[in-house]
Amino acid sequence: MAEACQIIRKQDLPPPGGYRPIPFKRIPAKSYFSGFTWIAGYIGVTAISSYLYYLNYKQIVKNKIEMRSAKMAIYPMLLAERDREYMKQLRRNRDAEAELMRDVPGWEVGTYYGERVYKLLPPDALVEPIFHEYYAHTEPSAWDKKVDLRLWS
Amino acid sequence: MSISPFLRSPFTDFTGGMVSHQLLGACQKQEIRYMDCLEAYGLDRGRVKCEHLFHDFHECQTKTLQYKRFAAMRKERERQIAEGKLTGDKKYVTPRIDSY
């Protein structure tokens, strides 16, 4: 019975000559330098670059000193200029106030309807104005520019 | 008006003068005059006797009169502009930037 039905089946057999050998050994990455060479290279590059950094740093310090000296030199002049402008503006404010409140009954320049601001000071003593008084006669755009910085700091 | 604690001790004196104008504050002169007067007369009599000093100190501290001046001038200026008396360049007197 088994010989009567001998059908040739297709079987999955190894190729003729057998399989080739399977490579299983490790293939490590290619190393260009050894470990010590890397460290020595690192130290060498750091040494050269720190020398160059030092040269540049000396120049930076010179620049900083010069800038600081220049600022210190012109600072008093800038302060003086600002004070001069402040004084001039006080005079302009006073004139503007006199002109504005000319027809208001009971108003005297520098007082609040005749009542002096500091009663124990002599009448011609300088009373430094507050921010609002200094900017009392300004247009709103100039006011807006300054008010936040001035009143919140 | 300064009120001292009910029972004074070194512990209350420790933090008593923490916030004042005496370290180069704006109202140093007015404050010290008022406090000297209060120290001399005490609080009860000092309320009556040091009133002029108190008004100056209060004005320096709160700047009420200076602000009222500003408000009155501003109101007057707005009124005059609305009325038409102030026009064009004469409307405002603006300070230069960074001068205050």
gemmi code that builds the backbone of each chain (N, CA, C; Angstrom):
import gemmi

chains = {
    "A": [
        ("MET", (0.844, -1.183, 0.000), (0.000, 0.000, 0.000), (0.881, 1.235, 0.000)),
        ("ALA", (1.927, 1.294, 0.838), (2.803, 2.459, 0.923), (3.559, 2.609, -0.393)),
        ("GLU", (3.922, 1.511, -1.044), (4.675, 1.650, -2.305), (3.780, 2.122, -3.429)),
        ("ALA", (2.463, 1.808, -3.333), (1.571, 2.188, -4.437), (1.473, 3.697, -4.537)),
        ("CYS", (1.369, 4.372, -3.402), (1.269, 5.845, -3.525), (2.581, 6.443, -3.094)),
        ("GLN", (3.521, 6.552, -4.027), (4.784, 7.224, -3.743), (4.792, 8.545, -4.487)),
        ("ILE", (4.271, 9.560, -3.762), (4.190, 10.867, -4.453), (5.450, 11.645, -4.103)),
        ("ILE", (6.011, 12.283, -5.092), (7.213, 13.090, -4.803), (6.747, 14.421, -4.199)),
        ("ARG", (7.035, 14.604, -2.907), (6.653, 15.857, -2.253), (7.814, 16.821, -2.289)),
        ("LYS", (7.453, 18.077, -2.177), (8.494, 19.091, -2.125), (8.907, 19.258, -0.666)),
        ("GLN", (10.160, 19.098, -0.353), (10.621, 19.197, 1.025), (11.628, 20.325, 1.131)),
        ("ASP", (11.640, 20.889, 2.331), (12.549, 22.025, 2.590), (13.867, 21.450, 3.093)),
        ("LEU", (14.791, 21.241, 2.194), (16.049, 20.600, 2.558), (17.177, 21.591, 2.536)),
        ("PRO", (18.281, 21.375, 3.200), (19.447, 22.263, 3.103), (19.974, 22.269, 1.673)),
        ("PRO", (20.680, 23.392, 1.323), (21.191, 23.490, -0.035), (22.279, 22.438, -0.269)),
        ("PRO", (22.555, 22.121, -1.525), (23.598, 21.103, -1.771), (24.947, 21.632, -1.311)),
        ("GLY", (25.702, 20.811, -0.585), (26.975, 21.251, -0.025), (26.842, 21.739, 1.386)),
        ("GLY", (25.659, 21.882, 1.866), (25.446, 22.280, 3.265), (25.428, 23.786, 3.427)),
        ("TYR", (25.093, 24.196, 4.584), (25.073, 25.622, 4.890), (26.486, 26.143, 5.051)),
        ("ARG", (26.584, 27.488, 4.803), (27.872, 28.102, 5.081), (28.011, 28.350, 6.581)),
        ("PRO", (29.270, 28.534, 7.090), (29.401, 28.772, 8.555), (28.779, 30.127, 8.938)),
        ("ILE", (28.092, 30.191, 10.155), (27.426, 31.418, 10.644), (28.450, 32.254, 11.396)),
        ("PRO", (28.642, 33.546, 11.038), (29.600, 34.366, 11.802), (28.973, 34.808, 13.113)),
        ("PHE", (29.551, 34.435, 14.225), (28.998, 34.793, 15.519), (29.971, 35.603, 16.349)),
        ("LYS", (31.222, 35.797, 15.866), (32.185, 36.535, 16.676), (31.806, 38.024, 16.687)),
        ("ARG", (32.184, 38.732, 17.777), (31.903, 40.169, 17.908), (32.735, 40.967, 16.935)),
        ("ILE", (32.164, 42.078, 16.421), (32.933, 43.017, 15.603), (32.921, 44.350, 16.357)),
        ("PRO", (33.958, 44.649, 17.117), (33.910, 45.918, 17.861), (34.110, 47.107, 16.928)),
        ("ALA", (33.739, 48.350, 17.418), (33.884, 49.573, 16.629), (35.356, 49.895, 16.459)),
        ("LYS", (35.627, 50.643, 15.369), (37.012, 50.973, 15.083), (37.471, 52.071, 16.021)),
        ("SER", (38.524, 51.895, 16.775), (39.028, 52.926, 17.679), (40.260, 53.536, 17.055)),
        ("TYR", (40.221, 54.927, 16.897), (41.326, 55.596, 16.228), (42.491, 55.821, 17.177)),
        ("PHE", (42.127, 56.234, 18.425), (43.174, 56.435, 19.420), (42.868, 55.566, 20.614)),
        ("SER", (43.905, 55.334, 21.355), (43.692, 54.606, 22.608), (43.193, 55.565, 23.672)),
        ("GLY", (42.840, 55.043, 24.831), (42.258, 55.865, 25.887), (43.201, 56.923, 26.368)),
        ("PHE", (44.437, 56.590, 26.621), (45.410, 57.553, 27.150), (45.687, 58.654, 26.129)),
        ("THR", (45.694, 58.269, 24.846), (45.902, 59.296, 23.820), (44.782, 60.323, 23.849)),
        ("TRP", (43.565, 59.860, 24.040), (42.452, 60.800, 24.119), (42.633, 61.782, 25.263)),
        ("ILE", (42.981, 61.236, 26.446), (43.124, 62.110, 27.620), (44.258, 63.101, 27.415)),
        ("ALA", (45.376, 62.610, 26.851), (46.502, 63.513, 26.620), (46.111, 64.607, 25.627)),
        ("GLY", (45.351, 64.226, 24.595), (44.902, 65.227, 23.623), (44.014, 66.270, 24.274)),
        ("TYR", (43.115, 65.784, 25.129), (42.203, 66.703, 25.826), (42.994, 67.715, 26.656)),
        ("ILE", (43.971, 67.204, 27.418), (44.747, 68.097, 28.288), (45.538, 69.092, 27.446)),
        ("GLY", (46.080, 68.622, 26.324), (46.862, 69.518, 25.477), (46.023, 70.641, 24.896)),
        ("VAL", (44.848, 70.263, 24.373), (43.977, 71.303, 23.789), (43.512, 72.283, 24.860)),
        ("THR", (43.201, 71.758, 26.054), (42.783, 72.653, 27.153), (43.892, 73.624, 27.515)),
        ("ALA", (45.136, 73.118, 27.540), (46.253, 73.996, 27.922), (46.407, 75.138, 26.916)),
        ("ILE", (46.415, 74.802, 25.631), (46.614, 75.851, 24.618), (45.468, 76.858, 24.670)),
        ("SER", (44.226, 76.327, 24.792), (43.088, 77.252, 24.743), (43.022, 78.117, 25.988)),
        ("SER", (43.494, 77.600, 27.124), (43.446, 78.449, 28.313), (44.481, 79.561, 28.216)),
        ("TYR", (45.595, 79.277, 27.523), (46.559, 80.363, 27.319), (45.953, 81.466, 26.449)),
        ("LEU", (45.273, 81.065, 25.384), (44.649, 82.068, 24.521), (43.551, 82.826, 25.267)),
        ("TYR", (42.799, 82.105, 26.106), (41.753, 82.743, 26.908), (42.353, 83.790, 27.831)),
        ("TYR", (43.499, 83.460, 28.418), (44.158, 84.396, 29.323), (44.575, 85.675, 28.586)),
        ("LEU", (45.096, 85.516, 27.374), (45.469, 86.706, 26.606), (44.251, 87.593, 26.352)),
        ("ASN", (43.138, 86.950, 25.986), (41.945, 87.724, 25.695), (41.387, 88.380, 26.956)),
        ("TYR", (41.483, 87.672, 28.080), (40.942, 88.175, 29.337), (41.629, 89.462, 29.757)),
        ("LYS", (42.944, 89.540, 29.504), (43.637, 90.776, 29.870), (43.060, 91.957, 29.114)),
        ("GLN", (42.746, 91.739, 27.838), (42.154, 92.822, 27.048), (40.776, 93.210, 27.577)),
        ("ILE", (39.997, 92.215, 27.961), (38.652, 92.488, 28.495), (38.735, 93.344, 29.752)),
        ("VAL", (39.681, 93.005, 30.634), (39.818, 93.772, 31.880), (40.191, 95.215, 31.565)),
        ("LYS", (41.102, 95.385, 30.586), (41.473, 96.762, 30.212), (40.255, 97.526, 29.719)),
        ("ASN", (39.426, 96.881, 28.896), (38.235, 97.554, 28.388), (37.293, 97.944, 29.516)),
        ("LYS", (37.110, 97.019, 30.470), (36.186, 97.308, 31.580), (36.681, 98.489, 32.398)),
        ("ILE", (37.992, 98.515, 32.640), (38.539, 99.612, 33.448), (38.327, 100.932, 32.724)),
        ("GLU", (38.543, 100.920, 31.429), (38.397, 102.172, 30.681), (36.960, 102.671, 30.709)),
        ("MET", (36.027, 101.736, 30.521), (34.606, 102.126, 30.526), (34.201, 102.677, 31.884)),
        ("ARG", (34.670, 102.022, 32.933), (34.329, 102.471, 34.275), (34.906, 103.855, 34.553)),
        ("SER", (36.145, 104.054, 34.116), (36.769, 105.367, 34.342), (36.016, 106.460, 33.593)),
        ("ALA", (35.610, 106.134, 32.360), (34.890, 107.143, 31.577), (33.577, 107.494, 32.253)),
        ("LYS", (32.859, 106.491, 32.731), (31.578, 106.763, 33.387), (31.773, 107.597, 34.636)),
        ("MET", (32.782, 107.270, 35.418), (33.025, 108.044, 36.637), (33.396, 109.472, 36.313)),
        ("ALA", (34.082, 109.639, 35.172), (34.528, 110.989, 34.840), (33.362, 111.880, 34.453)),
        ("ILE", (32.382, 111.339, 33.714), (31.331, 112.233, 33.228), (30.125, 112.270, 34.150)),
        ("TYR", (30.087, 111.414, 35.162), (28.920, 111.359, 36.032), (28.596, 112.690, 36.712)),
        ("PRO", (29.584, 113.390, 37.316), (29.217, 114.660, 37.959), (28.651, 115.671, 36.986)),
        ("MET", (29.196, 115.674, 35.761), (28.698, 116.654, 34.806), (27.246, 116.357, 34.445)),
        ("LEU", (26.933, 115.083, 34.265), (25.554, 114.731, 33.925), (24.599, 115.090, 35.058)),
        ("LEU", (25.041, 114.847, 36.303), (24.199, 115.218, 37.441), (23.960, 116.723, 37.469)),
        ("ALA", (25.045, 117.476, 37.237), (24.920, 118.928, 37.278), (23.974, 119.411, 36.184)),
        ("GLU", (24.080, 118.820, 35.017), (23.196, 119.240, 33.925), (21.737, 118.960, 34.273)),
        ("ARG", (21.523, 117.800, 34.891), (20.146, 117.481, 35.249), (19.610, 118.456, 36.292)),
        ("ASP", (20.437, 118.809, 37.261), (19.982, 119.753, 38.292), (19.688, 121.116, 37.699)),
        ("ARG", (20.524, 121.527, 36.741), (20.280, 122.822, 36.098), (18.940, 122.813, 35.387)),
        ("GLU", (18.685, 121.740, 34.652), (17.419, 121.669, 33.924), (16.245, 121.641, 34.891)),
        ("TYR", (16.433, 120.954, 36.021), (15.390, 120.892, 37.046), (15.064, 122.279, 37.572)),
        ("MET", (16.070, 123.051, 37.878), (15.867, 124.407, 38.388), (15.159, 125.268, 37.363)),
        ("LYS", (15.588, 125.153, 36.101), (14.949, 125.952, 35.059), (13.483, 125.586, 34.928)),
        ("GLN", (13.210, 124.292, 35.043), (11.819, 123.861, 34.918), (10.983, 124.360, 36.085)),
        ("LEU", (11.580, 124.427, 37.279), (10.838, 124.955, 38.416), (10.409, 126.401, 38.158)),
        ("ARG", (11.344, 127.156, 37.581), (11.008, 128.553, 37.267), (9.888, 128.606, 36.220)),
        ("ARG", (9.991, 127.751, 35.199), (8.955, 127.742, 34.168), (7.613, 127.328, 34.745)),
        ("ASN", (7.649, 126.339, 35.648), (6.391, 125.917, 36.286), (5.764, 127.057, 37.061)),
        ("ARG", (6.611, 127.810, 37.774), (6.076, 128.896, 38.581), (5.426, 129.955, 37.708)),
        ("ASP", (6.119, 130.258, 36.608), (5.542, 131.257, 35.702), (4.233, 130.756, 35.107)),
        ("ALA", (4.201, 129.484, 34.733), (2.971, 128.926, 34.161), (1.838, 128.960, 35.168)),
        ("GLU", (2.182, 128.676, 36.423), (1.147, 128.697, 37.457), (0.613, 130.107, 37.650)),
        ("ALA", (1.542, 131.079, 37.662), (1.097, 132.470, 37.850), (0.169, 132.883, 36.733)),
        ("GLU", (0.533, 132.497, 35.507), (-0.259, 132.868, 34.345), (-1.625, 132.174, 34.364)),
        ("LEU", (-1.610, 130.896, 34.788), (-2.839, 130.109, 34.726), (-3.857, 130.572, 35.761)),
        ("MET", (-3.372, 130.782, 36.994), (-4.300, 131.055, 38.089), (-4.449, 132.536, 38.353)),
        ("ARG", (-4.259, 133.334, 37.291), (-4.311, 134.771, 37.497), (-5.696, 135.224, 37.938)),
        ("ASP", (-6.723, 134.618, 37.314), (-8.076, 135.097, 37.597), (-8.812, 134.236, 38.601)),
        ("VAL", (-8.116, 133.290, 39.200), (-8.793, 132.448, 40.181), (-8.796, 133.187, 41.511)),
        ("PRO", (-9.974, 133.367, 42.139), (-10.013, 134.159, 43.366), (-9.391, 133.411, 44.530)),
        ("GLY", (-8.510, 134.081, 45.260), (-7.938, 133.493, 46.476), (-6.661, 132.704, 46.252)),
        ("TRP", (-6.212, 132.597, 44.998), (-5.034, 131.773, 44.761), (-3.789, 132.636, 44.796)),
        ("GLU", (-2.783, 132.169, 45.539), (-1.470, 132.803, 45.491), (-0.469, 131.781, 44.989)),
        ("VAL", (0.476, 132.256, 44.177), (1.430, 131.337, 43.563), (2.243, 130.645, 44.652)),
        ("GLY", (2.325, 129.334, 44.606), (3.104, 128.586, 45.579), (2.316, 128.152, 46.791)),
        ("THR", (1.042, 128.524, 46.866), (0.221, 128.136, 48.019), (-1.036, 127.446, 47.508)),
        ("TYR", (-1.797, 126.967, 48.434), (-3.087, 126.380, 48.082), (-4.165, 127.327, 48.574)),
        ("TYR", (-4.611, 128.185, 47.690), (-5.593, 129.218, 48.043), (-5.145, 130.011, 49.265)),
        ("GLY", (-3.868, 130.403, 49.247), (-3.364, 131.228, 50.342), (-2.730, 130.445, 51.464)),
        ("GLU", (-3.027, 129.147, 51.580), (-2.468, 128.366, 52.687), (-1.110, 127.834, 52.259)),
        ("ARG", (-0.074, 128.209, 52.987), (1.267, 127.774, 52.592), (1.447, 126.294, 52.886)),
        ("VAL", (2.311, 125.645, 52.098), (2.457, 124.203, 52.226), (3.154, 123.843, 53.529)),
        ("TYR", (4.268, 124.487, 53.820), (4.964, 124.267, 55.095), (4.929, 125.572, 55.872)),
        ("LYS", (4.175, 125.572, 56.983), (3.929, 126.851, 57.641), (5.091, 127.306, 58.495)),
        ("LEU", (6.005, 126.399, 58.809), (7.104, 126.807, 59.680), (8.347, 127.218, 58.908)),
        ("LEU", (8.298, 127.159, 57.591), (9.423, 127.606, 56.786), (9.200, 129.060, 56.395)),
        ("PRO", (10.280, 129.814, 56.138), (10.071, 131.186, 55.661), (9.376, 131.183, 54.310)),
        ("PRO", (8.667, 132.250, 53.972), (7.807, 132.242, 52.777), (8.570, 132.039, 51.485)),
        ("ASP", (9.836, 132.413, 51.436), (10.545, 132.277, 50.168), (11.450, 131.048, 50.146)),
        ("ALA", (11.246, 130.108, 51.088), (12.054, 128.887, 51.071), (11.617, 128.006, 49.918)),
        ("LEU", (12.568, 127.280, 49.342), (12.253, 126.403, 48.218), (11.566, 125.153, 48.741)),
        ("VAL", (10.372, 124.904, 48.240), (9.652, 123.678, 48.581), (9.732, 122.780, 47.351)),
        ("GLU", (10.481, 121.688, 47.465), (10.685, 120.850, 46.281), (9.366, 120.184, 45.918)),
        ("PRO", (9.016, 120.203, 44.649), (7.697, 119.690, 44.277), (7.683, 118.173, 44.252)),
        ("ILE", (6.482, 117.618, 44.383), (6.302, 116.196, 44.186), (6.155, 115.944, 42.690)),
        ("PHE", (6.096, 114.688, 42.326), (6.016, 114.328, 40.910), (4.821, 115.007, 40.246)),
        ("HIS", (3.686, 114.981, 40.932), (2.488, 115.559, 40.320), (2.618, 117.051, 40.105)),
        ("GLU", (3.218, 117.716, 41.082), (3.377, 119.163, 40.947), (4.334, 119.514, 39.824)),
        ("TYR", (5.418, 118.763, 39.720), (6.415, 119.045, 38.675), (5.807, 118.863, 37.300)),
        ("TYR", (4.955, 117.845, 37.189), (4.338, 117.559, 35.894), (2.923, 118.111, 35.803)),
        ("ALA", (2.631, 119.168, 36.598), (1.249, 119.655, 36.656), (0.812, 120.262, 35.338)),
        ("HIS", (1.770, 120.808, 34.600), (1.386, 121.531, 33.389), (1.843, 120.808, 32.143)),
        ("THR", (1.841, 119.494, 32.156), (2.360, 118.796, 30.984), (1.221, 118.219, 30.162)),
        ("GLU", (1.576, 117.877, 28.936), (0.582, 117.199, 28.118), (0.572, 115.717, 28.489)),
        ("PRO", (-0.573, 115.070, 28.305), (-0.735, 113.691, 28.815), (0.281, 112.699, 28.263)),
        ("SER", (0.764, 112.886, 27.046), (1.697, 111.885, 26.503), (3.018, 111.888, 27.263)),
        ("ALA", (3.502, 113.082, 27.608), (4.744, 113.146, 28.380), (4.545, 112.566, 29.773)),
        ("TRP", (3.378, 112.841, 30.323), (3.038, 112.280, 31.638), (3.060, 110.753, 31.598)),
        ("ASP", (2.401, 110.184, 30.563), (2.303, 108.730, 30.486), (3.667, 108.080, 30.410)),
        ("LYS", (4.596, 108.778, 29.746), (5.916, 108.158, 29.580), (6.606, 107.975, 30.906)),
        ("LYS", (6.362, 108.905, 31.825), (7.166, 108.912, 33.057), (6.452, 108.354, 34.270)),
        ("VAL", (5.136, 108.340, 34.240), (4.413, 108.166, 35.502), (4.625, 106.773, 36.092)),
        ("ASP", (4.590, 105.726, 35.242), (4.711, 104.373, 35.804), (6.060, 104.173, 36.460)),
        ("LEU", (7.117, 104.589, 35.742), (8.454, 104.378, 36.284), (8.651, 105.156, 37.574)),
        ("ARG", (8.153, 106.375, 37.598), (8.401, 107.270, 38.705), (7.622, 106.875, 39.944)),
        ("LEU", (6.353, 106.553, 39.757), (5.520, 106.341, 40.939), (5.597, 104.914, 41.452)),
        ("TRP", (6.082, 104.005, 40.641), (6.131, 102.628, 41.109), (7.532, 102.199, 41.521)),
        ("SER", (8.483, 103.113, 41.481), (9.831, 102.683, 41.858), (10.415, 103.597, 42.911)),
    ],
    "B": [
        ("MET", (-0.075, 110.310, 64.264), (0.075, 110.458, 65.707), (0.701, 109.180, 66.252)),
        ("SER", (1.707, 109.301, 67.064), (2.396, 108.102, 67.542), (1.761, 107.626, 68.835)),
        ("ILE", (1.570, 106.367, 68.891), (1.001, 105.757, 70.099), (2.029, 104.779, 70.614)),
        ("SER", (2.388, 104.899, 71.865), (3.359, 103.961, 72.421), (2.608, 102.776, 73.032)),
        ("PRO", (3.276, 101.653, 73.163), (2.576, 100.480, 73.712), (2.158, 100.695, 75.164)),
        ("PHE", (1.250, 99.884, 75.586), (0.676, 100.068, 76.915), (1.726, 99.846, 78.001)),
        ("LEU", (2.478, 98.750, 77.862), (3.554, 98.467, 78.822), (4.862, 98.509, 78.056)),
        ("ARG", (5.705, 99.440, 78.419), (6.963, 99.553, 77.672), (8.048, 98.749, 78.362)),
        ("SER", (8.877, 98.096, 77.572), (9.971, 97.282, 78.090), (11.071, 97.312, 77.050)),
        ("PRO", (12.254, 96.810, 77.372), (13.276, 96.749, 76.323), (12.829, 95.964, 75.105)),
        ("PHE", (11.908, 95.004, 75.293), (11.479, 94.225, 74.129), (10.650, 95.065, 73.168)),
        ("THR", (9.827, 95.952, 73.731), (9.051, 96.813, 72.827), (9.919, 97.928, 72.271)),
        ("ASP", (10.929, 98.367, 73.038), (11.794, 99.418, 72.513), (12.668, 98.928, 71.383)),
        ("PHE", (12.891, 97.604, 71.356), (13.807, 97.047, 70.376), (13.389, 97.373, 68.960)),
        ("THR", (12.106, 97.170, 68.680), (11.630, 97.383, 67.307), (10.824, 98.662, 67.189)),
        ("GLY", (10.963, 99.526, 68.176), (10.129, 100.731, 68.147), (10.508, 101.667, 67.025)),
        ("GLY", (11.806, 101.910, 66.847), (12.217, 102.914, 65.872), (12.635, 102.322, 64.549)),
        ("MET", (12.018, 101.215, 64.171), (12.491, 100.525, 62.961), (12.234, 101.332, 61.710)),
        ("VAL", (11.014, 101.821, 61.552), (10.655, 102.517, 60.319), (10.444, 103.974, 60.663)),
        ("SER", (11.384, 104.802, 60.278), (11.211, 106.224, 60.516), (12.016, 106.957, 59.457)),
        ("HIS", (11.930, 108.273, 59.480), (12.652, 109.063, 58.489), (14.057, 109.401, 58.933)),
        ("GLN", (14.459, 108.864, 60.097), (15.690, 109.392, 60.682), (16.934, 108.934, 59.961)),
        ("LEU", (16.854, 107.857, 59.221), (18.037, 107.445, 58.459), (17.992, 108.118, 57.111)),
        ("LEU", (18.216, 109.428, 57.092), (18.247, 110.223, 55.862), (16.966, 110.065, 55.043)),
        ("GLY", (15.831, 109.982, 55.748), (14.579, 109.945, 55.020), (14.168, 111.337, 54.609)),
        ("ALA", (13.030, 111.413, 53.927), (12.629, 112.698, 53.364), (12.192, 113.678, 54.444)),
        ("CYS", (11.522, 113.223, 55.469), (10.928, 114.130, 56.450), (11.702, 114.108, 57.751)),
        ("GLN", (13.019, 113.972, 57.651), (13.796, 113.781, 58.873), (13.647, 114.959, 59.819)),
        ("LYS", (13.751, 116.190, 59.267), (13.744, 117.349, 60.144), (12.401, 117.514, 60.833)),
        ("GLN", (11.331, 117.414, 60.035), (10.011, 117.610, 60.639), (9.718, 116.544, 61.671)),
        ("GLU", (10.118, 115.311, 61.366), (9.783, 114.240, 62.294), (10.504, 114.426, 63.614)),
        ("ILE", (11.803, 114.791, 63.561), (12.546, 114.867, 64.809), (12.057, 116.025, 65.652)),
        ("ARG", (11.638, 117.121, 64.993), (11.116, 118.228, 65.795), (9.833, 117.842, 66.501)),
        ("TYR", (8.968, 117.136, 65.738), (7.708, 116.725, 66.362), (7.948, 115.725, 67.481)),
        ("MET", (8.837, 114.781, 67.267), (9.076, 113.768, 68.294), (9.733, 114.372, 69.524)),
        ("ASP", (10.633, 115.348, 69.316), (11.233, 116.011, 70.478), (10.169, 116.730, 71.285)),
        ("CYS", (9.268, 117.414, 70.574), (8.204, 118.124, 71.284), (7.318, 117.149, 72.037)),
        ("LEU", (6.972, 116.028, 71.398), (6.133, 115.043, 72.090), (6.845, 114.470, 73.292)),
        ("GLU", (8.152, 114.267, 73.164), (8.888, 113.697, 74.288), (8.912, 114.672, 75.451)),
        ("ALA", (8.982, 115.970, 75.106), (9.027, 116.961, 76.178), (7.693, 117.077, 76.886)),
        ("TYR", (6.602, 117.077, 76.120), (5.300, 117.350, 76.730), (4.488, 116.103, 77.001)),
        ("GLY", (4.908, 114.959, 76.461), (4.066, 113.782, 76.611), (2.960, 113.799, 75.578)),
        ("LEU", (2.217, 112.709, 75.508), (1.259, 112.594, 74.412), (0.046, 113.491, 74.632)),
        ("ASP", (-0.481, 113.547, 75.850), (-1.729, 114.287, 76.068), (-1.549, 115.774, 75.874)),
        ("ARG", (-0.591, 116.355, 76.582), (-0.362, 117.793, 76.402), (0.213, 118.058, 75.022)),
        ("GLY", (1.046, 117.090, 74.518), (1.702, 117.294, 73.236), (0.719, 117.390, 72.088)),
        ("ARG", (-0.409, 116.729, 72.219), (-1.421, 116.827, 71.159), (-1.833, 118.264, 70.922)),
        ("VAL", (-1.895, 119.020, 72.003), (-2.342, 120.412, 71.883), (-1.177, 121.326, 71.569)),
        ("LYS", (-0.055, 121.106, 72.286), (1.028, 122.081, 72.190), (1.845, 121.942, 70.921)),
        ("CYS", (1.940, 120.728, 70.362), (2.836, 120.521, 69.221), (2.060, 120.472, 67.916)),
        ("GLU", (0.897, 121.083, 67.882), (0.043, 120.897, 66.714), (0.677, 121.477, 65.452)),
        ("HIS", (1.336, 122.633, 65.549), (1.940, 123.225, 64.355), (3.046, 122.329, 63.807)),
        ("LEU", (3.824, 121.742, 64.728), (4.868, 120.821, 64.273), (4.241, 119.587, 63.634)),
        ("PHE", (3.127, 119.148, 64.252), (2.476, 117.962, 63.679), (1.967, 118.237, 62.280)),
        ("HIS", (1.401, 119.431, 62.053), (0.857, 119.707, 60.707), (1.952, 119.703, 59.664)),
        ("ASP", (3.122, 120.254, 60.014), (4.228, 120.226, 59.040), (4.694, 118.799, 58.769)),
        ("PHE", (4.794, 118.013, 59.826), (5.236, 116.626, 59.646), (4.219, 115.851, 58.819)),
        ("HIS", (2.953, 116.081, 59.124), (1.897, 115.377, 58.391), (1.914, 115.763, 56.924)),
        ("GLU", (2.142, 117.055, 56.661), (2.199, 117.513, 55.279), (3.372, 116.875, 54.545)),
        ("CYS", (4.513, 116.775, 55.243), (5.668, 116.155, 54.590), (5.415, 114.682, 54.346)),
        ("GLN", (4.759, 114.031, 55.283), (4.549, 112.588, 55.153), (3.554, 112.266, 54.055)),
        ("THR", (2.434, 112.996, 54.025), (1.368, 112.628, 53.105), (1.293, 113.527, 51.887)),
        ("LYS", (1.910, 114.686, 51.920), (1.947, 115.619, 50.793), (0.552, 115.968, 50.293)),
        ("THR", (-0.363, 116.138, 51.233), (-1.751, 116.379, 50.826), (-1.898, 117.731, 50.167)),
        ("LEU", (-1.299, 118.774, 50.770), (-1.492, 120.112, 50.216), (-0.855, 120.241, 48.851)),
        ("GLN", (0.323, 119.617, 48.666), (0.967, 119.701, 47.361), (0.103, 119.000, 46.312)),
        ("TYR", (-0.495, 117.880, 46.709), (-1.332, 117.180, 45.743), (-2.588, 117.979, 45.429)),
        ("LYS", (-3.120, 118.618, 46.483), (-4.336, 119.416, 46.249), (-4.035, 120.571, 45.300)),
        ("ARG", (-2.840, 121.153, 45.457), (-2.435, 122.234, 44.553), (-2.425, 121.736, 43.120)),
        ("PHE", (-1.805, 120.556, 42.953), (-1.736, 119.988, 41.602), (-3.135, 119.776, 41.052)),
        ("ALA", (-4.033, 119.240, 41.888), (-5.377, 118.929, 41.403), (-6.104, 120.197, 40.992)),
        ("ALA", (-5.953, 121.246, 41.819), (-6.647, 122.494, 41.504), (-6.113, 123.097, 40.208)),
        ("MET", (-4.777, 123.071, 40.046), (-4.201, 123.665, 38.840), (-4.612, 122.888, 37.605)),
        ("ARG", (-4.633, 121.571, 37.742), (-4.993, 120.738, 36.606), (-6.428, 120.991, 36.183)),
        ("LYS", (-7.284, 121.082, 37.200), (-8.702, 121.298, 36.924), (-8.877, 122.633, 36.201)),
        ("GLU", (-8.157, 123.636, 36.697), (-8.272, 124.959, 36.092), (-7.783, 124.934, 34.649)),
        ("ARG", (-6.694, 124.198, 34.419), (-6.159, 124.142, 33.065), (-7.139, 123.448, 32.125)),
        ("GLU", (-7.718, 122.335, 32.597), (-8.679, 121.621, 31.753), (-9.874, 122.516, 31.455)),
        ("ARG", (-10.296, 123.273, 32.489), (-11.452, 124.149, 32.304), (-11.135, 125.213, 31.268)),
        ("GLN", (-9.921, 125.754, 31.354), (-9.588, 126.821, 30.411), (-9.446, 126.278, 29.000)),
        ("ILE", (-8.938, 125.056, 28.875), (-8.824, 124.482, 27.532), (-10.213, 124.232, 26.959)),
        ("ALA", (-11.109, 123.700, 27.807), (-12.464, 123.435, 27.318), (-13.167, 124.724, 26.942)),
        ("GLU", (-12.874, 125.780, 27.748), (-13.491, 127.076, 27.470), (-12.955, 127.664, 26.175)),
        ("GLY", (-11.692, 127.321, 25.858), (-11.103, 127.841, 24.636), (-10.094, 128.932, 24.857)),
        ("LYS", (-9.802, 129.236, 26.129), (-8.871, 130.324, 26.395), (-7.424, 129.922, 26.083)),
        ("LEU", (-7.094, 128.638, 26.327), (-5.729, 128.174, 26.076), (-5.754, 127.308, 24.833)),
        ("THR", (-4.966, 127.652, 23.838), (-5.010, 126.856, 22.607), (-3.589, 126.612, 22.111)),
        ("GLY", (-3.444, 125.558, 21.337), (-2.206, 125.296, 20.608), (-1.018, 125.106, 21.526)),
        ("ASP", (0.052, 125.852, 21.252), (1.291, 125.649, 22.009), (1.176, 126.095, 23.447)),
        ("LYS", (0.188, 126.942, 23.720), (0.119, 127.469, 25.078), (-0.596, 126.513, 26.011)),
        ("LYS", (-1.018, 125.363, 25.488), (-1.855, 124.504, 26.330), (-1.068, 123.903, 27.485)),
        ("TYR", (0.147, 123.472, 27.202), (0.884, 122.741, 28.246), (2.309, 123.241, 28.318)),
        ("VAL", (2.938, 123.030, 29.456), (4.359, 123.359, 29.658), (5.040, 122.064, 30.073)),
        ("THR", (5.696, 121.429, 29.136), (6.207, 120.078, 29.417), (7.677, 120.126, 29.817)),
        ("PRO", (8.046, 119.431, 30.881), (9.469, 119.392, 31.228), (10.227, 118.507, 30.241)),
        ("ARG", (11.543, 118.672, 30.244), (12.356, 117.786, 29.424), (12.452, 116.432, 30.106)),
        ("ILE", (12.640, 115.405, 29.290), (12.733, 114.056, 29.857), (13.966, 113.978, 30.761)),
        ("ASP", (13.868, 113.206, 31.818), (14.993, 112.925, 32.746), (15.412, 114.113, 33.569)),
        ("SER", (14.557, 115.152, 33.633), (15.004, 116.287, 34.417), (14.528, 116.229, 35.852)),
        ("TYR", (13.629, 115.337, 36.187), (13.171, 115.280, 37.574), (13.728, 114.028, 38.245)),
    ],
}
model = gemmi.Model(1)
for chain_id, residues in chains.items():
    chain = gemmi.Chain(chain_id)
    for i, (resn, *xyz) in enumerate(residues, 1):
        res = gemmi.Residue()
        res.name, res.seqid = resn, gemmi.SeqId(i, " ")
        for name, pos in zip(("N", "CA", "C"), xyz):
            atom = gemmi.Atom()
            atom.name, atom.element = name, gemmi.Element(name[0])
            atom.pos, atom.b_iso = gemmi.Position(*pos), 0.0
            res.add_atom(atom)
        chain.add_residue(res)
    model.add_chain(chain)
structure = gemmi.Structure()
structure.add_model(model)
structure.setup_entities()
